[in-house]
Amino acid sequence: MAIVRRISFSRRVVDHVTDELVAVLSDGETYEFKALFMKVYEGLKLKNAVSGGEEMLRLRSYEKLQYLANRGLVEKKGKSYRGLKGLSEATSINKFARIDAAASAAAAG
């Protein structure tokens, strides 16, 4: 019986846009996308993490916000968004922790 070994690659890059979306939505307030994006944009400018221009950042922010809504971490009502319980699980720190746990479990097993 042959042993099948799967090798996968995961990018270990901090996702500043998702992290900033989580930071803004974690306060429990409801935002329309325009106001939410302005807060995210200002936060990213302070961290010097803005690249690709404002319009590209707006598109990336909207895409990531829809992904969070589809995962059930953000509530979408019409054009308004509100963070839900468990939203902090979407940060890069938690993502890296899950990857490390999976890698160490695979190495042990």
ABEGO torsion letter per residue (X at the ends): XBBBBBBBBBBBBBBAAAAAAAAAAAAGBBBBAAAAAAAAAAAAAAAGABBGEAAAAAAAAAAAAAAAAAAGABBBBEABBBBBBGAAAABAAAAAAAAAAAAAAAAAX
